[in-house]
């Protein structure tokens, strides 16, 4: 189970590193204001990032 959590954290950090400065500010606002209601793994941008990553890996 730790392995899955580590992978999840790694992919989240990879996604966050692709964000522009503006997007990072918005991400921090969402995280702070929505608190537990915000889930990065369910965000549209993160889901699109994962789909793109999967398509790259299957080529």
MINU-328824 format. One record per residue: residue number from 0; residue in one letter; chain; z, x, y of N, C-alpha, C in turn. Coordinates in steps of 0.1 Angstrom, whole numbers, always signed. Each point is the difference from the previous one (the first is absolute). Example, Ala and Ser with C-alpha at 12.3 -4.5 7.8 and 13.67 -1.06 7.14 Angstrom:
BEGIN
+-----+----+----+-------+-------+-------+-------+-------+-------+-------+-------+-------+
|   i | aa | ch |    nZ |    nX |    nY |   caZ |   caX |   caY |    cZ |    cX |    cY |
+-----+----+----+-------+-------+-------+-------+-------+-------+-------+-------+-------+
|   0 |  A |  A |   +78 |  +132 |   -57 |    +0 |    -9 |   +12 |    +0 |    +9 |   +12 |
|   1 |  S |  A |    -7 |    -4 |   +11 |    +0 |    +9 |   +11 |    +8 |    -8 |   +11 |
+-----+----+----+-------+-------+-------+-------+-------+-------+-------+-------+-------+
//
This chain:
BEGIN
+-----+----+----+-------+-------+-------+-------+-------+-------+-------+-------+-------+
|   i | aa | ch |    nZ |    nX |    nY |   caZ |   caX |   caY |    cZ |    cX |    cY |
+-----+----+----+-------+-------+-------+-------+-------+-------+-------+-------+-------+
|   0 |  X |  A |    +0 |    +8 |   -12 |    +0 |    -8 |   +12 |    +0 |    +9 |   +13 |
|   1 |  X |  A |    +7 |   +11 |    -1 |    +0 |    +9 |   +12 |   -14 |    +5 |    +3 |
|   2 |  X |  A |    -8 |    +2 |   -10 |   -13 |    +5 |    +1 |    -9 |   -10 |    +8 |
|   3 |  X |  A |    +2 |   -13 |    -3 |    -7 |   -10 |    +8 |    +4 |    +0 |   +14 |
|   4 |  X |  A |   +13 |    +1 |    +3 |    +5 |    -1 |   +13 |    -5 |   +13 |    +8 |
|   5 |  X |  A |    +0 |   +11 |    -6 |    -5 |   +12 |    +6 |   -15 |    -1 |    +4 |
|   6 |  X |  A |    -8 |    -6 |    -9 |   -14 |    -2 |    +2 |    -2 |    -9 |   +12 |
|   7 |  X |  A |    +8 |   -11 |    +0 |    +0 |   -10 |   +11 |    +3 |    +6 |   +13 |
|   8 |  X |  A |   +10 |    +8 |    +1 |    +4 |    +7 |   +13 |   -11 |   +10 |    +4 |
|   9 |  X |  A |    -6 |    +7 |   -10 |   -10 |    +9 |    +3 |   -13 |    -6 |    +6 |
|  10 |  X |  A |    -4 |   -11 |    -6 |   -12 |    -7 |    +5 |    +3 |    -7 |   +13 |
|  11 |  X |  A |   +12 |    -5 |    +2 |    +4 |    -5 |   +13 |    -1 |   +10 |   +11 |
|  12 |  X |  A |    +5 |   +12 |    -3 |    +0 |   +11 |   +10 |   -14 |    +5 |    +3 |
|  13 |  X |  A |    -8 |    +0 |   -11 |   -15 |    +3 |    +2 |    -6 |   -10 |    +9 |
|  14 |  X |  A |    +2 |   -13 |    -2 |    -5 |   -10 |    +9 |    +4 |    +1 |   +14 |
|  15 |  X |  A |   +13 |    +2 |    +2 |    +6 |    +2 |   +14 |    -7 |   +11 |    +7 |
|  16 |  X |  A |    -2 |   +11 |    -7 |    -6 |   +12 |    +6 |   -15 |    -3 |    +4 |
|  17 |  X |  A |    -6 |   -10 |    -5 |   -14 |    -3 |    +4 |    +0 |    -9 |   +13 |
|  18 |  X |  A |   +11 |    -5 |    +4 |    +1 |    -9 |   +11 |    -2 |    +7 |   +13 |
|  19 |  X |  A |    -6 |    -7 |   +10 |    -1 |    +6 |   +13 |   +14 |    -1 |    +7 |
|  20 |  X |  A |    +1 |    +7 |   +11 |   +13 |    +0 |    +7 |    +4 |   -15 |    +4 |
|  21 |  X |  A |   -10 |    -7 |    +5 |    +2 |   -14 |    +3 |    +5 |    -8 |   -12 |
|  22 |  X |  A |    -7 |    +2 |   -11 |    +4 |    -8 |   -12 |   +14 |    +4 |    -5 |
|  23 |  X |  A |    +3 |   +13 |    +2 |   +14 |    +4 |    -4 |   +10 |    -7 |    +8 |
|  24 |  X |  A |    -2 |    -1 |   +13 |    +9 |    -8 |    +9 |    +1 |   -14 |    -4 |
|  25 |  X |  A |   -11 |    -6 |    -4 |    +1 |   -14 |    -4 |    +7 |    -1 |   -14 |
|  26 |  X |  A |    -2 |    +9 |    -8 |    +7 |    +1 |   -13 |   +15 |    +1 |    +2 |
|  27 |  X |  A |    +4 |    +9 |    +9 |   +15 |    +1 |    +3 |    +5 |   -13 |    +6 |
|  28 |  X |  A |    -7 |    -6 |    +9 |    +4 |   -13 |    +6 |    +2 |   -10 |   -11 |
|  29 |  X |  A |    -9 |    -1 |    -9 |    +0 |   -10 |   -10 |   +12 |    +2 |    -9 |
|  30 |  X |  A |    +2 |   +13 |    -4 |   +11 |    +4 |    -9 |   +14 |    -3 |    +7 |
|  31 |  X |  A |    +1 |    +3 |   +13 |   +13 |    -2 |    +7 |    +2 |   -15 |    +3 |
|  32 |  X |  A |   -10 |    -7 |    +4 |    +2 |   -14 |    +4 |    +1 |   -10 |   -11 |
|  33 |  X |  A |    -8 |    +3 |   -11 |    +0 |    -9 |   -11 |   +10 |    +4 |   -11 |
|  34 |  X |  A |    +4 |   +12 |    +1 |   +10 |    +5 |   -10 |    -3 |    -3 |   -14 |
|  35 |  X |  A |    +8 |    -7 |    -7 |    -2 |    -3 |   -14 |   -12 |    -9 |    -3 |
|  36 |  X |  A |    -5 |    -7 |   +10 |   -12 |    -8 |    -1 |   -13 |    +8 |    -1 |
|  37 |  X |  A |    +1 |   +12 |    +5 |   -12 |    +8 |    +0 |    -1 |    +8 |   -13 |
|  38 |  X |  A |   -12 |    -1 |    -7 |    -2 |    +8 |   -12 |   -14 |    +7 |    +1 |
|  39 |  X |  A |    +1 |   +13 |    +2 |   -13 |    +8 |    +2 |    -9 |    -3 |   -12 |
|  40 |  X |  A |    +5 |    +0 |   -12 |    -9 |    -2 |   -12 |    -7 |   -13 |    +0 |
|  41 |  X |  A |    +4 |   -10 |    +8 |    -7 |   -12 |    +1 |    -9 |    -2 |   +12 |
|  42 |  X |  A |    +0 |   +10 |    +9 |    -8 |    +0 |   +12 |   -15 |    +1 |    -3 |
|  43 |  X |  A |    -8 |    -6 |    +8 |   -14 |    +0 |    -2 |    -6 |   +14 |    +0 |
|  44 |  X |  A |    +5 |    +8 |   +10 |    -5 |   +13 |    +1 |    +3 |    +9 |   -12 |
|  45 |  X |  A |   +12 |    -1 |    -5 |    +4 |    +8 |   -11 |    -7 |    -5 |   -13 |
|  46 |  X |  A |    -2 |   -13 |    -2 |    -8 |    -5 |   -11 |   -14 |    +5 |    +0 |
|  47 |  X |  A |    -6 |    +0 |   +12 |   -14 |    +5 |    +2 |    -1 |   +15 |    -4 |
|  48 |  X |  A |   +10 |    +7 |    +5 |    +1 |   +15 |    -2 |    +1 |    +2 |   -16 |
|  49 |  X |  A |    +8 |    -8 |    -7 |    +1 |    +2 |   -14 |   -13 |    -3 |    -7 |
|  50 |  X |  A |    -6 |   -11 |    +4 |   -13 |    -3 |    -6 |   -10 |   +11 |    +2 |
|  51 |  X |  A |    -1 |    +5 |   +12 |    -9 |   +11 |    +3 |    +3 |   +12 |    -9 |
|  52 |  X |  A |   +13 |    +3 |    -1 |    +5 |   +12 |    -8 |    -4 |    -2 |   -15 |
|  53 |  X |  A |    +2 |   -12 |    -5 |    -4 |    -3 |   -14 |   -15 |    +1 |    -2 |
|  54 |  X |  A |    -8 |    -4 |   +10 |   -15 |    +1 |    -2 |    -4 |   +14 |    +0 |
|  55 |  X |  A |    +7 |    +9 |    +8 |    -3 |   +14 |    +1 |    +3 |    +6 |   -14 |
|  56 |  X |  A |   +11 |    -4 |    -6 |    +5 |    +6 |   -12 |    -9 |    -4 |   -12 |
|  57 |  X |  A |    -7 |   -11 |    +1 |    -8 |    -5 |   -11 |   -14 |    +5 |    +0 |
|  58 |  X |  A |    -4 |    +7 |   +11 |   -13 |    +6 |    +1 |    -2 |   +12 |    -9 |
+-----+----+----+-------+-------+-------+-------+-------+-------+-------+-------+-------+
//
